[in-house]
């Protein structure tokens, strides 16, 4: 699904054509490898408004301003995008995101 790839770009600040993605590594796999433990490391807080991140100068400063619930919500977005942008169509979940439920760990 094209929207899933776009969400990955928006939330990571990376493009599929970035030099980071060579050989067998692509944006989808990059995000999938980070989920869920390292999700906050790969998310780009420039996609968030200043009211949420404050006057943060670095990515990590911006995340410190978020509550645990806000962080968990943000992590769900790339989880949904990864599931819907799997390489093989039979591996994709085509359900509308509004019908999904992710359990908190």
BELJO-V648862 format. One record per residue. N is the residue number from 0. RES is the residue in one small letter. PSI is psi in degrees with one decimal (none if undefined). Layout:
BEGIN
N|RES|PSI, N|RES|PSI
END
This chain:
BEGIN
0|x|130.8, 1|x|-36.2, 2|x|-31.0, 3|x|-42.8, 4|x|-38.6, 5|x|-40.9, 6|x|-40.9, 7|x|-41.1, 8|x|-46.3, 9|x|-46.6, 10|x|-18.2, 11|x|-19.7, 12|x|15.5, 13|x|154.4, 14|x|152.9, 15|x|-20.1, 16|x|1.5, 17|x|148.5, 18|x|-23.5, 19|x|-32.3, 20|x|95.6, 21|x|164.0, 22|x|-118.7, 23|x|0.1, 24|x|126.5, 25|x|176.7, 26|x|-43.1, 27|x|-50.4, 28|x|-35.0, 29|x|-48.0, 30|x|-43.8, 31|x|-39.4, 32|x|-28.1, 33|x|-19.9, 34|x|143.9, 35|x|-16.1, 36|x|-40.0, 37|x|19.1, 38|x|-43.4, 39|x|-19.0, 40|x|-29.8, 41|x|-14.7, 42|x|142.3, 43|x|113.8, 44|x|-2.3, 45|x|-14.8, 46|x|-12.3, 47|x|153.6, 48|x|157.2, 49|x|-28.8, 50|x|-29.1, 51|x|-45.1, 52|x|-9.8, 53|x|-153.9, 54|x|37.7, 55|x|136.9, 56|x|-19.9, 57|x|163.3, 58|x|-45.3, 59|x|-33.3, 60|x|-42.8, 61|x|-39.7, 62|x|-29.7, 63|x|-22.8, 64|x|-8.5, 65|x|146.9, 66|x|165.6, 67|x|-41.3, 68|x|-41.1, 69|x|-41.4, 70|x|-44.2, 71|x|-38.9, 72|x|-44.6, 73|x|-38.2, 74|x|-29.5, 75|x|-33.1, 76|x|-54.1, 77|x|-27.5, 78|x|-45.2, 79|x|-45.4, 80|x|-41.1, 81|x|-43.9, 82|x|-36.3, 83|x|-6.1, 84|x|25.4, 85|x|150.8, 86|x|-44.6, 87|x|131.2, 88|x|-36.6, 89|x|-16.2, 90|x|-6.7, 91|x|147.3, 92|x|111.3, 93|x|9.7, 94|x|146.8, 95|x|136.3, 96|x|-28.5, 97|x|-16.2, 98|x|-0.9, 99|x|152.3, 100|x|125.2, 101|x|132.8, 102|x|141.4, 103|x|145.5, 104|x|none
END
